[in-house]
Amino acid sequence: MTLTAENGTPATDTPSKRRRSGPSNSLGRYILVRFLLIFPTVFILVTMVFLFMRAIGDPITAALGGRLNAEQLQERIVAAGYDRPIVVQYFEYLGQIFTGNFGTTLSDNRPVLEVLTRYGGATLELAFYALIVAFIVGIPLGMLAAYFRDRWPDAVLRVFAILCYATPVFFAGLVLKLVFSVALGWLPVAGRASVRTELQLARLDGGTGIYIIDAFRIGSGAVFSDLLAHAVLPALALGLLTAGVFLRLVRTNLIGTLSMDYVDAARSRGVNEFRLARKHAYKPALIPIITVIGLQIALLLGGAVLTETTFEWEGLGFQLARYLTARDFVAVQGIVALLAVIVALTNFIVDIVAAIIDPRVRY
């Protein structure tokens, strides 16, 4: 029977239609709100970095104070506009960022955008490797900890997770180098690739800066294996930090999921615990992992500074440490601004994926 309105015309707004359109509209609003939040997030981070750098002093004096006399310093300061009010400098800096101009480094006179494009791929590549390590180590061990809950393997795995999260990245990197590079001689001690591989990649037209992608374009197994050998230790040092978080998160959520009614029903039919965890409780327990990936990306990018310095992995973190040593605050501002944009965009993408998988995050 067709529902009609009071005037006799067919009703167009039925409960079933409202139910179908409601979640879609909710997802659209959620995406729009999350996208709009990117701008204040980046704005706040860029503003904080700008004010912090200026609180130390003007960049010219900080970078060149020991190499130029007072008159030369003043000329450089006036030429760069650092003698103007801080508010004027701030709005000028924001205008430059919006046009893609991040300034010029003071220590080596290079456009900051060139530094970002040249070394950004290396940092993203390392973060990708570390995330793979976190998934491979953290998720299976989290499942094992949930399976052996309240028994000695569970206690051992929980201690392992705490050690992974609490151990400084540079210390883990040094230990890995001493064991696998110095003592055993299995893996390279530093760098992204051997000299021979670097030369092959440099001859490639239109290189991306992400070596693993360029290796596929070259089609050489030797190049590919050399890159992976150099990436193992940095990826382990950085990835184990996040693996500890994933382990504890998977364990907690898997134990909670295993106590649900539908899992109890499967258990009553004689399904063993391992199959329950693998078939029935595994996927629901992974949903929280997706929601925290965005936060872990920020952690990985922050840890990349120490990891890249320890392993001489020439990415943005390595360059950031070098520019901090040189007190080149123009370069530091540009690199941190780019990292802020990457973190904000990553969180946006992760939030949308989480909202699609689990509609409850929209409400």
Residue frames relative to the residue before (quaternion, step in Angstrom):
aa qw qx qy qz dx dy dz
M 1.0000 0.0000 0.0000 0.0000 0.00 0.00 0.00
T 0.3747 -0.7397 0.5232 0.1967 3.54 -0.96 1.00
L 0.3822 -0.7161 0.5350 0.2343 3.55 -0.88 0.95
T 0.1349 -0.7901 0.5954 0.0541 3.57 -1.05 0.83
A 0.4880 -0.6277 0.5170 0.3172 3.51 -1.25 0.46
E 0.7300 -0.4336 0.2874 0.4433 3.58 -1.30 0.08
N 0.7006 0.4589 -0.2848 0.4662 3.61 1.07 -0.61
G 0.6286 -0.5805 0.3240 0.4036 3.58 1.26 0.17
T 0.5697 0.5843 -0.3986 0.4185 3.60 1.18 -0.15
P 0.6058 -0.5706 0.3941 0.3901 3.59 -1.11 0.57
A 0.4587 -0.6780 0.5038 0.2759 3.54 -0.97 0.85
T 0.2468 -0.7946 0.5422 0.1173 3.55 -0.93 0.88
D 0.7300 0.3794 -0.2235 0.5228 3.58 1.18 -0.43
T 0.0362 0.8164 -0.5710 0.0788 3.55 0.19 1.28
P 0.6532 -0.5171 0.3619 0.4183 3.61 -1.16 0.39
S 0.6419 0.5325 -0.3441 0.4314 3.59 1.00 -0.78
K 0.6464 0.5033 -0.3267 0.4713 3.58 1.05 -0.74
R 0.6364 0.5204 -0.3390 0.4574 3.56 1.00 -0.75
R 0.6478 0.5147 -0.3272 0.4564 3.56 1.02 -0.76
R 0.6669 0.5026 -0.3104 0.4542 3.58 1.04 -0.77
S 0.7302 0.4391 -0.2503 0.4598 3.57 0.94 -0.83
G 0.5562 0.6573 -0.3822 0.3355 3.59 1.14 -0.59
P 0.7098 0.4513 -0.2872 0.4583 3.65 0.66 -1.02
S 0.6353 0.5347 -0.3393 0.4420 3.59 1.00 -0.79
N 0.6628 0.4935 -0.3013 0.4758 3.55 0.95 -0.91
S 0.6355 0.5341 -0.3255 0.4527 3.55 1.04 -0.82
L 0.6544 0.5056 -0.3150 0.4657 3.60 0.95 -0.83
G 0.6461 0.5242 -0.3212 0.4523 3.57 0.99 -0.82
R 0.6547 0.4950 -0.3095 0.4801 3.58 0.97 -0.83
Y 0.6419 0.5348 -0.3233 0.4444 3.55 0.98 -0.86
I 0.6526 0.5080 -0.3106 0.4685 3.59 0.94 -0.90
L 0.6561 0.5159 -0.3122 0.4538 3.58 0.93 -0.91
V 0.6694 0.4969 -0.3056 0.4599 3.59 0.88 -0.92
R 0.6720 0.4978 -0.3020 0.4577 3.58 0.91 -0.91
F 0.6365 0.5223 -0.3281 0.4631 3.58 1.05 -0.73
L 0.6734 0.4974 -0.2986 0.4582 3.57 0.93 -0.87
L 0.6254 0.5535 -0.3378 0.4340 3.58 1.13 -0.58
I 0.5000 0.6525 -0.4307 0.3725 3.60 1.23 -0.30
F 0.6805 0.5361 -0.2973 0.4014 3.56 0.88 -0.98
P 0.6978 0.4256 -0.3126 0.4839 3.67 0.76 -0.80
T 0.5981 0.5658 -0.3702 0.4302 3.60 1.09 -0.62
V 0.6864 0.4614 -0.2772 0.4891 3.57 0.84 -0.99
F 0.6291 0.5519 -0.3283 0.4380 3.58 1.00 -0.86
I 0.6761 0.4918 -0.2962 0.4619 3.59 0.88 -0.92
L 0.6714 0.4987 -0.3062 0.4547 3.58 0.90 -0.89
V 0.6578 0.4994 -0.3105 0.4705 3.58 0.93 -0.89
T 0.6485 0.5206 -0.3181 0.4552 3.58 0.98 -0.83
M 0.6546 0.5144 -0.3177 0.4538 3.58 0.93 -0.87
V 0.6586 0.5001 -0.3133 0.4669 3.58 0.94 -0.86
F 0.6397 0.5311 -0.3250 0.4506 3.59 0.94 -0.87
L 0.7004 0.4673 -0.2795 0.4615 3.59 0.80 -1.00
F 0.6411 0.5211 -0.3297 0.4569 3.58 1.00 -0.76
M 0.6602 0.5001 -0.3109 0.4662 3.58 0.94 -0.87
R 0.6891 0.4732 -0.2896 0.4662 3.59 0.94 -0.85
A 0.5812 0.5784 -0.3816 0.4266 3.60 1.14 -0.50
I 0.6321 0.5284 -0.3301 0.4607 3.58 1.14 -0.57
G 0.6522 -0.4527 0.3277 0.5122 3.56 1.13 -0.71
D 0.6439 -0.4979 0.3690 0.4487 3.57 -1.24 0.06
P 0.5979 -0.6206 0.3678 0.3494 3.62 -0.98 0.79
I 0.6183 0.5612 -0.3626 0.4138 3.62 0.99 -0.70
T 0.6844 0.4720 -0.2841 0.4777 3.57 0.84 -0.95
A 0.6529 0.5284 -0.3184 0.4396 3.58 0.98 -0.85
A 0.7501 0.4112 -0.2212 0.4683 3.59 0.93 -0.90
L 0.8213 0.2485 -0.0878 0.5059 3.59 0.93 -0.88
G 0.3361 0.7989 -0.4603 0.1921 3.57 1.26 0.11
G 0.7357 0.4191 -0.2454 0.4722 3.60 0.99 -0.67
R 0.7098 0.4707 -0.2561 0.4573 3.59 1.25 -0.19
L 0.7421 0.3162 -0.1982 0.5568 3.60 1.22 -0.29
N 0.4787 -0.6447 0.5010 0.3228 3.56 -1.16 0.55
A 0.7392 -0.4427 0.2728 0.4281 3.57 -1.31 0.22
E 0.6629 0.5066 -0.3178 0.4505 3.61 0.95 -0.82
Q 0.6633 0.4961 -0.3079 0.4681 3.59 0.92 -0.85
L 0.6263 0.5369 -0.3324 0.4571 3.56 1.04 -0.78
Q 0.6688 0.5016 -0.3071 0.4548 3.56 0.89 -0.93
E 0.6259 0.5307 -0.3406 0.4589 3.60 1.01 -0.72
R 0.6733 0.4860 -0.2975 0.4712 3.57 0.93 -0.88
I 0.6366 0.5358 -0.3276 0.4476 3.58 1.02 -0.79
V 0.6717 0.4848 -0.2923 0.4778 3.57 0.93 -0.92
A 0.6539 0.5247 -0.3166 0.4437 3.60 0.94 -0.87
A 0.7132 0.4357 -0.2538 0.4870 3.58 1.04 -0.76
G 0.4987 -0.6881 0.4076 0.3342 3.59 1.24 -0.20
Y 0.4522 0.7120 -0.4396 0.3087 3.59 1.22 0.28
D 0.5679 0.5730 -0.3964 0.4383 3.58 1.27 0.09
R 0.5552 0.6153 -0.3872 0.4041 3.59 1.26 -0.15
P 0.6808 -0.4761 0.3388 0.4417 3.62 -1.22 0.29
I 0.6122 -0.5987 0.3836 0.3459 3.56 -1.09 0.76
V 0.6168 0.5498 -0.3479 0.4429 3.59 1.08 -0.68
V 0.6415 0.5147 -0.3179 0.4717 3.58 1.00 -0.83
Q 0.6511 0.5115 -0.3103 0.4670 3.58 0.95 -0.87
Y 0.6486 0.5421 -0.3184 0.4291 3.56 0.97 -0.88
F 0.7127 0.4396 -0.2715 0.4744 3.58 0.77 -0.98
E 0.6057 0.5306 -0.3591 0.4719 3.58 1.10 -0.56
Y 0.6451 0.5172 -0.3169 0.4647 3.58 1.00 -0.80
L 0.6387 0.5101 -0.3305 0.4718 3.60 0.99 -0.79
G 0.6479 0.5164 -0.3216 0.4584 3.59 0.96 -0.80
Q 0.6398 0.5210 -0.3255 0.4618 3.58 1.02 -0.75
I 0.6498 0.5192 -0.3215 0.4526 3.59 0.95 -0.86
F 0.6643 0.5132 -0.3111 0.4456 3.59 0.91 -0.89
T 0.7066 0.4148 -0.2631 0.5094 3.61 1.17 -0.49
G 0.5774 -0.6215 0.3623 0.3862 3.59 1.28 0.15
N 0.5559 0.5816 -0.3991 0.4399 3.59 1.24 0.28
F 0.1028 -0.8249 0.5555 0.0181 3.58 -0.37 1.26
G 0.6370 -0.5439 0.3258 0.4385 3.58 1.25 0.23
T 0.4411 -0.6575 0.5429 0.2799 3.55 -1.39 -0.17
T 0.4946 -0.6688 0.4645 0.3038 3.56 -0.89 0.93
L 0.4359 -0.7151 0.4919 0.2381 3.55 -1.07 0.77
S 0.6871 0.5149 -0.2918 0.4216 3.59 1.04 -0.72
D 0.8219 0.1227 -0.0671 0.5521 3.62 1.02 -0.67
N 0.4336 -0.7545 0.4244 0.2503 3.60 1.30 0.38
R 0.4445 0.6510 -0.4895 0.3729 3.56 0.79 1.06
P 0.5387 -0.5873 0.4684 0.3815 3.61 -1.07 0.55
V 0.5051 -0.6640 0.4558 0.3102 3.57 -0.85 0.95
L 0.6057 0.5628 -0.3551 0.4363 3.59 1.06 -0.69
E 0.6179 0.5337 -0.3421 0.4651 3.60 1.08 -0.67
V 0.6327 0.5189 -0.3219 0.4762 3.58 1.03 -0.80
L 0.6607 0.5207 -0.3053 0.4463 3.57 0.94 -0.90
T 0.7110 0.4508 -0.2705 0.4670 3.58 0.85 -0.93
R 0.6697 0.5156 -0.3082 0.4366 3.60 1.03 -0.68
Y 0.8093 0.2839 -0.1248 0.4990 3.57 0.90 -0.92
G 0.4889 0.6870 -0.4319 0.3199 3.60 1.21 -0.20
G 0.6289 0.5568 -0.3378 0.4245 3.58 1.02 -0.78
A 0.6311 0.5440 -0.3368 0.4386 3.58 1.02 -0.75
T 0.6672 0.4927 -0.3006 0.4708 3.59 0.97 -0.83
L 0.6500 0.5010 -0.3184 0.4745 3.59 0.96 -0.80
E 0.6348 0.5294 -0.3272 0.4579 3.57 1.03 -0.76
L 0.6615 0.4940 -0.3052 0.4746 3.58 0.94 -0.86
A 0.6424 0.5140 -0.3257 0.4659 3.60 0.96 -0.81
F 0.6304 0.5277 -0.3297 0.4642 3.60 1.05 -0.74
Y 0.6478 0.5055 -0.3167 0.4738 3.59 0.92 -0.88
A 0.6714 0.5056 -0.3013 0.4504 3.57 0.89 -0.94
L 0.6397 0.5188 -0.3307 0.4607 3.59 1.03 -0.73
I 0.6134 0.5326 -0.3439 0.4709 3.59 1.07 -0.70
V 0.6413 0.5109 -0.3192 0.4751 3.59 0.96 -0.87
A 0.6476 0.5276 -0.3235 0.4446 3.60 0.94 -0.86
F 0.6659 0.4891 -0.3025 0.4753 3.58 0.99 -0.82
I 0.6863 0.5013 -0.2909 0.4394 3.59 0.83 -1.01
V 0.7353 0.3976 -0.2292 0.4988 3.59 0.97 -0.84
G 0.7418 0.4773 -0.2577 0.3944 3.58 0.68 -1.07
I 0.7089 0.4806 -0.2898 0.4272 3.60 0.80 -0.95
P 0.6873 0.4529 -0.3184 0.4702 3.69 0.75 -0.84
L 0.6721 0.4838 -0.3125 0.4654 3.60 0.94 -0.80
G 0.6054 0.5395 -0.3525 0.4671 3.58 1.12 -0.56
M 0.6378 0.5108 -0.3214 0.4785 3.58 1.06 -0.75
L 0.6496 0.5068 -0.3206 0.4674 3.59 0.99 -0.80
A 0.6386 0.5242 -0.3312 0.4557 3.58 0.98 -0.81
A 0.6575 0.4910 -0.3140 0.4775 3.60 1.01 -0.76
Y 0.6435 0.5281 -0.3219 0.4510 3.58 1.01 -0.79
F 0.7638 0.3075 -0.1675 0.5422 3.61 0.99 -0.83
R 0.1723 0.8357 -0.5111 0.1032 3.60 1.16 0.53
D 0.8452 0.1409 -0.1716 0.4862 3.49 -1.17 0.95
R 0.6184 0.4636 -0.3788 0.5091 3.58 1.20 0.56
W 0.7362 -0.4693 0.2484 0.4196 3.56 -1.23 0.33
P 0.6245 0.5151 -0.3907 0.4383 3.71 0.90 -0.58
D 0.6145 0.5451 -0.3430 0.4556 3.56 1.08 -0.72
A 0.6593 0.5043 -0.3117 0.4624 3.60 0.92 -0.86
V 0.6460 0.5179 -0.3207 0.4601 3.59 0.98 -0.84
L 0.6806 0.4890 -0.2913 0.4613 3.59 0.91 -0.90
R 0.6383 0.5154 -0.3376 0.4615 3.59 1.02 -0.67
V 0.6286 0.5094 -0.3295 0.4865 3.58 1.05 -0.73
F 0.6250 0.5351 -0.3285 0.4638 3.58 1.04 -0.81
A 0.6466 0.5206 -0.3198 0.4566 3.59 0.96 -0.84
I 0.6534 0.5082 -0.3133 0.4654 3.58 0.97 -0.84
L 0.6504 0.5135 -0.3164 0.4617 3.57 1.00 -0.83
C 0.6292 0.5385 -0.3320 0.4516 3.58 1.00 -0.82
Y 0.7262 0.4462 -0.2483 0.4603 3.55 0.86 -0.96
A 0.7334 0.4552 -0.2357 0.4466 3.58 1.01 -0.82
T 0.5996 0.5802 -0.3712 0.4075 3.61 1.13 -0.51
P 0.4601 -0.6759 0.4883 0.3052 3.64 -0.76 0.91
V 0.5719 -0.6288 0.4050 0.3369 3.56 -0.98 0.86
F 0.6714 0.5007 -0.3200 0.4429 3.60 0.88 -0.86
F 0.6400 0.5159 -0.3328 0.4620 3.60 1.07 -0.71
A 0.6364 0.5110 -0.3251 0.4777 3.59 0.98 -0.83
G 0.6492 0.5190 -0.3206 0.4543 3.58 0.99 -0.81
L 0.6588 0.5038 -0.3150 0.4614 3.59 0.94 -0.83
V 0.6448 0.5115 -0.3239 0.4665 3.60 0.97 -0.80
L 0.6537 0.5111 -0.3102 0.4640 3.58 0.94 -0.87
K 0.6493 0.5103 -0.3171 0.4663 3.59 0.99 -0.79
L 0.6616 0.5136 -0.3103 0.4496 3.58 0.93 -0.89
V 0.7105 0.4598 -0.2641 0.4627 3.58 0.95 -0.88
F 0.8232 0.3122 -0.1395 0.4533 3.57 0.54 -1.20
S 0.7262 0.3963 -0.2548 0.5007 3.61 1.15 -0.41
V 0.7558 0.3797 -0.2117 0.4897 3.57 0.76 -1.05
A 0.7531 0.4029 -0.2282 0.4674 3.60 0.68 -1.09
L 0.8026 0.2947 -0.1447 0.4980 3.59 0.73 -1.04
G 0.2947 -0.7950 0.4879 0.2074 3.59 1.12 -0.52
W 0.3831 0.7550 -0.4605 0.2667 3.59 1.15 0.51
L 0.8188 0.1845 -0.0411 0.5421 3.57 0.96 -0.87
P 0.6075 -0.5572 0.4068 0.3937 3.61 -1.16 0.49
V 0.4979 -0.6922 0.4463 0.2716 3.53 -1.09 0.72
A 0.8147 -0.0306 0.0654 0.5753 3.62 1.06 -0.62
G 0.6806 0.5120 -0.3660 0.3750 3.53 -1.37 0.15
R 0.5232 -0.6277 0.4803 0.3186 3.55 -1.33 0.28
A 0.7937 -0.0358 0.0669 0.6036 3.59 1.14 -0.59
S 0.5908 -0.5430 0.4474 0.3948 3.54 -1.30 0.21
V 0.6762 -0.4888 0.3509 0.4250 3.58 -1.26 0.30
R 0.6438 0.5297 -0.3276 0.4446 3.60 0.94 -0.84
T 0.6712 0.4826 -0.2991 0.4766 3.57 0.93 -0.86
E 0.6171 0.5473 -0.3430 0.4494 3.58 0.99 -0.79
L 0.6615 0.5027 -0.3069 0.4642 3.60 0.97 -0.84
Q 0.6440 0.5135 -0.3234 0.4659 3.58 1.00 -0.78
L 0.6767 0.4812 -0.2934 0.4737 3.57 0.95 -0.83
A 0.6305 0.5408 -0.3376 0.4428 3.59 1.07 -0.70
R 0.6703 0.4976 -0.3004 0.4614 3.60 1.11 -0.62
L 0.5431 0.6274 -0.3999 0.3893 3.60 1.25 -0.22
D 0.3823 -0.7239 0.5286 0.2245 3.57 -0.79 1.02
G 0.8392 0.1514 -0.1224 0.5077 3.56 -0.97 0.87
G 0.1610 0.8144 -0.5391 0.1424 3.58 0.96 0.85
T 0.4378 -0.7269 0.4760 0.2311 3.55 -1.04 0.82
G 0.4635 -0.6493 0.4711 0.3764 3.60 1.17 -0.53
I 0.6369 0.4252 -0.3195 0.5581 3.57 1.31 -0.19
Y 0.3633 -0.8093 0.4158 0.2005 3.52 -0.06 1.35
I 0.6486 0.5375 -0.3442 0.4147 3.58 0.92 -0.79
I 0.6339 0.5048 -0.3265 0.4865 3.60 1.10 -0.65
D 0.6592 0.4991 -0.3067 0.4714 3.58 0.96 -0.84
A 0.6111 0.5507 -0.3536 0.4453 3.60 1.09 -0.64
F 0.6286 0.5147 -0.3344 0.4777 3.60 1.04 -0.72
R 0.6450 0.5185 -0.3237 0.4586 3.58 1.03 -0.74
I 0.6496 0.4955 -0.3144 0.4834 3.59 1.05 -0.74
G 0.2631 -0.8069 0.4883 0.2032 3.58 1.06 -0.76
S 0.4987 0.6429 -0.4292 0.3920 3.56 1.16 0.61
G 0.4076 -0.7213 0.5100 0.2315 3.56 -0.77 1.07
A 0.6216 0.5490 -0.3455 0.4390 3.58 1.07 -0.70
V 0.6470 0.5062 -0.3152 0.4753 3.58 0.99 -0.82
F 0.6529 0.5299 -0.3061 0.4465 3.55 0.93 -0.94
S 0.6920 0.4687 -0.2821 0.4711 3.60 0.85 -0.94
D 0.6235 0.5362 -0.3420 0.4548 3.59 1.06 -0.69
L 0.6532 0.5073 -0.3138 0.4664 3.58 0.97 -0.82
L 0.6642 0.4971 -0.3113 0.4635 3.59 0.92 -0.86
A 0.6313 0.5361 -0.3399 0.4456 3.60 1.00 -0.77
H 0.6818 0.4714 -0.2870 0.4801 3.60 1.00 -0.78
A 0.6900 0.5029 -0.2826 0.4372 3.60 1.14 -0.60
V 0.5130 0.6912 -0.4164 0.2927 3.60 1.15 -0.50
L 0.7407 0.4323 -0.2543 0.4471 3.60 0.61 -1.07
P 0.6592 0.4740 -0.3418 0.4733 3.68 0.85 -0.73
A 0.6508 0.5140 -0.3229 0.4560 3.59 0.99 -0.79
L 0.6421 0.5111 -0.3247 0.4701 3.59 1.03 -0.74
A 0.6621 0.5212 -0.3137 0.4376 3.58 0.86 -0.97
L 0.7401 0.3944 -0.2239 0.4965 3.57 0.94 -0.87
G 0.6782 0.5276 -0.2934 0.4190 3.58 0.99 -0.82
L 0.6200 0.5524 -0.3550 0.4294 3.59 1.05 -0.68
L 0.5537 0.6033 -0.3879 0.4231 3.58 1.17 -0.52
T 0.7243 0.3973 -0.2265 0.5159 3.58 0.94 -0.91
A 0.5710 0.6026 -0.3810 0.4071 3.59 1.11 -0.59
G 0.6237 0.5421 -0.3408 0.4483 3.58 1.04 -0.72
V 0.6374 0.5126 -0.3202 0.4780 3.58 1.06 -0.77
F 0.6720 0.5017 -0.2980 0.4560 3.59 0.88 -0.95
L 0.6255 0.5551 -0.3407 0.4294 3.59 0.98 -0.85
R 0.7099 0.4477 -0.2697 0.4722 3.57 0.75 -1.00
L 0.6530 0.5212 -0.3204 0.4464 3.59 0.99 -0.78
V 0.6633 0.4888 -0.3047 0.4777 3.59 0.92 -0.88
R 0.6373 0.5346 -0.3348 0.4426 3.58 0.93 -0.85
T 0.6876 0.4930 -0.2884 0.4482 3.58 0.81 -1.03
N 0.7208 0.4457 -0.2602 0.4627 3.58 0.83 -0.96
L 0.6315 0.5242 -0.3419 0.4577 3.58 1.06 -0.64
I 0.6304 0.5130 -0.3365 0.4756 3.59 1.01 -0.74
G 0.6504 0.5080 -0.3167 0.4676 3.58 1.00 -0.78
T 0.6677 0.4988 -0.3033 0.4620 3.58 0.98 -0.85
L 0.6421 0.5401 -0.3260 0.4357 3.60 1.03 -0.75
S 0.6718 0.4759 -0.3053 0.4786 3.60 1.20 -0.29
M 0.4530 0.6955 -0.4476 0.3326 3.60 1.27 0.08
D 0.6558 -0.5521 0.3503 0.3773 3.58 -1.21 0.55
Y 0.6843 0.4905 -0.3164 0.4372 3.60 0.85 -0.87
V 0.6207 0.5085 -0.3443 0.4874 3.59 1.18 -0.51
D 0.6200 0.5263 -0.3410 0.4715 3.60 1.05 -0.70
A 0.6250 0.5327 -0.3390 0.4589 3.57 1.06 -0.72
A 0.6609 0.4861 -0.3045 0.4839 3.58 0.97 -0.82
R 0.6330 0.5306 -0.3295 0.4574 3.57 1.05 -0.74
S 0.6462 0.5246 -0.3188 0.4535 3.58 1.05 -0.74
R 0.6516 0.4959 -0.3202 0.4764 3.59 1.20 -0.40
G 0.6350 -0.5787 0.3153 0.4031 3.57 1.26 0.17
V 0.4161 0.6957 -0.4890 0.3221 3.61 1.20 0.23
N 0.4216 -0.7258 0.4793 0.2562 3.59 -0.79 1.00
E 0.6921 -0.5305 0.3112 0.3778 3.55 -1.26 0.53
F 0.6547 0.5174 -0.3316 0.4401 3.58 0.94 -0.81
R 0.6616 0.4855 -0.3067 0.4822 3.58 0.98 -0.79
L 0.6012 0.5523 -0.3562 0.4546 3.59 1.08 -0.66
A 0.6802 0.4845 -0.2897 0.4676 3.56 0.92 -0.93
R 0.7190 0.4681 -0.2593 0.4435 3.58 0.91 -0.92
K 0.7780 0.3719 -0.1818 0.4727 3.59 0.91 -0.89
H 0.8076 0.3284 -0.1411 0.4691 3.59 0.87 -0.91
A 0.8018 0.3217 -0.1531 0.4798 3.60 0.89 -0.86
Y 0.5136 0.6945 -0.4042 0.3010 3.60 1.20 -0.39
K 0.7266 0.4539 -0.2641 0.4430 3.60 0.68 -1.07
P 0.6607 0.4845 -0.3426 0.4598 3.66 0.82 -0.74
A 0.6568 0.5190 -0.3179 0.4452 3.58 1.06 -0.68
L 0.6390 0.5438 -0.3314 0.4314 3.61 1.19 -0.40
I 0.4913 0.6835 -0.4329 0.3226 3.61 1.18 -0.37
P 0.6690 0.4786 -0.3335 0.4606 3.67 0.84 -0.75
I 0.5572 0.5949 -0.3998 0.4193 3.60 1.14 -0.51
I 0.6485 0.5278 -0.3175 0.4473 3.57 0.95 -0.90
T 0.6822 0.5125 -0.2981 0.4279 3.57 0.93 -0.87
V 0.7275 0.4119 -0.2548 0.4859 3.62 1.11 -0.49
I 0.4246 0.7107 -0.4737 0.3004 3.60 1.24 -0.06
G 0.6216 0.5581 -0.3467 0.4267 3.58 0.98 -0.80
L 0.6634 0.4860 -0.3018 0.4823 3.58 0.96 -0.85
Q 0.6622 0.5100 -0.3102 0.4530 3.57 1.02 -0.76
I 0.5773 0.5635 -0.3842 0.4489 3.60 1.11 -0.55
A 0.6359 0.5090 -0.3230 0.4820 3.58 1.00 -0.82
L 0.6478 0.5114 -0.3145 0.4690 3.59 1.01 -0.81
L 0.6562 0.5115 -0.3105 0.4597 3.58 0.99 -0.83
L 0.6647 0.4921 -0.3125 0.4672 3.59 0.94 -0.82
G 0.6390 0.5077 -0.3259 0.4771 3.57 1.09 -0.68
G 0.6817 0.4773 -0.2795 0.4790 3.56 1.00 -0.83
A 0.5468 0.6308 -0.3976 0.3808 3.58 1.19 -0.45
V 0.5647 0.5981 -0.3952 0.4089 3.61 1.11 -0.56
L 0.7192 0.4204 -0.2440 0.4965 3.59 0.84 -0.98
T 0.6507 0.5243 -0.3249 0.4429 3.59 0.97 -0.83
E 0.6840 0.4808 -0.2937 0.4633 3.58 0.84 -0.93
T 0.6395 0.5120 -0.3313 0.4681 3.58 1.04 -0.69
T 0.6572 0.5227 -0.3084 0.4468 3.58 0.96 -0.86
F 0.7935 0.2978 -0.1372 0.5127 3.58 0.91 -0.93
E 0.4116 -0.7258 0.4593 0.3045 3.60 1.29 0.20
W 0.2783 0.7375 -0.5380 0.2985 3.53 1.00 0.98
E 0.2607 -0.8333 0.4691 0.1327 3.56 -0.14 1.30
G 0.2578 0.7331 -0.5771 0.2511 3.52 0.09 1.39
L 0.7732 -0.3312 0.2433 0.4829 3.54 -1.25 -0.33
G 0.6256 0.5438 -0.3407 0.4436 3.59 1.05 -0.72
F 0.6428 0.5144 -0.3087 0.4763 3.57 1.01 -0.84
Q 0.6770 0.4797 -0.2855 0.4797 3.58 0.95 -0.89
L 0.6222 0.5448 -0.3422 0.4462 3.58 1.03 -0.76
A 0.6505 0.5004 -0.3157 0.4762 3.59 0.96 -0.82
R 0.6515 0.5162 -0.3168 0.4569 3.59 1.00 -0.79
Y 0.6880 0.4678 -0.2860 0.4755 3.58 0.94 -0.86
L 0.6048 0.5354 -0.3618 0.4654 3.59 1.10 -0.54
T 0.6339 0.5206 -0.3244 0.4711 3.56 1.03 -0.78
A 0.7062 0.4372 -0.2470 0.4991 3.57 1.06 -0.81
R 0.3670 -0.7475 0.4691 0.2942 3.61 1.34 -0.11
D 0.3395 0.7244 -0.5101 0.3159 3.53 1.10 0.84
F 0.1303 -0.8595 0.4916 0.0516 3.55 0.26 1.30
V 0.5473 0.5895 -0.4089 0.4310 3.60 1.16 -0.34
A 0.6721 0.4762 -0.2852 0.4901 3.57 0.94 -0.91
V 0.6332 0.5392 -0.3321 0.4450 3.59 0.97 -0.84
Q 0.6463 0.5238 -0.3194 0.4538 3.59 0.93 -0.89
G 0.6806 0.5005 -0.2962 0.4456 3.57 0.88 -0.90
I 0.6699 0.4954 -0.3058 0.4607 3.58 0.90 -0.88
V 0.6703 0.4892 -0.3043 0.4678 3.59 0.91 -0.88
A 0.6165 0.5415 -0.3481 0.4534 3.61 1.04 -0.71
L 0.6603 0.4918 -0.3126 0.4737 3.59 0.96 -0.83
L 0.6472 0.5116 -0.3231 0.4637 3.59 0.94 -0.83
A 0.6206 0.5354 -0.3418 0.4598 3.59 1.07 -0.68
V 0.6452 0.5067 -0.3187 0.4748 3.58 1.00 -0.80
I 0.6473 0.5204 -0.3212 0.4550 3.60 0.94 -0.88
V 0.6682 0.4967 -0.3037 0.4632 3.59 0.90 -0.91
A 0.6609 0.5094 -0.3106 0.4552 3.60 0.93 -0.87
L 0.6737 0.4821 -0.2981 0.4741 3.61 0.92 -0.86
T 0.6388 0.5237 -0.3303 0.4568 3.59 0.99 -0.79
N 0.6537 0.5011 -0.3156 0.4710 3.58 0.93 -0.82
F 0.6194 0.5419 -0.3365 0.4577 3.58 1.04 -0.73
I 0.6795 0.4858 -0.2921 0.4657 3.59 0.85 -0.97
V 0.6627 0.5059 -0.3064 0.4594 3.57 0.92 -0.91
D 0.6434 0.5237 -0.3262 0.4530 3.60 0.95 -0.81
I 0.6577 0.5031 -0.3152 0.4637 3.59 0.98 -0.81
V 0.6440 0.5087 -0.3215 0.4723 3.59 0.95 -0.85
A 0.6560 0.5080 -0.3098 0.4644 3.58 0.95 -0.86
A 0.6538 0.5156 -0.3142 0.4560 3.60 1.01 -0.78
I 0.6465 0.5062 -0.3180 0.4740 3.58 1.08 -0.70
I 0.6943 0.4693 -0.2783 0.4693 3.58 0.95 -0.86
D 0.8030 0.1160 -0.0242 0.5841 3.56 0.91 -0.95
P 0.2957 -0.8028 0.4895 0.1689 3.64 -0.10 1.24
R 0.5443 0.6465 -0.4069 0.3467 3.61 1.13 -0.43
V 0.6164 0.5687 -0.3653 0.4041 3.63 1.10 -0.51
R 0.6039 0.5744 -0.3679 0.4122 3.61 1.19 -0.24
Y 0.7284 0.4532 -0.2334 0.4578 3.58 1.11 -0.49
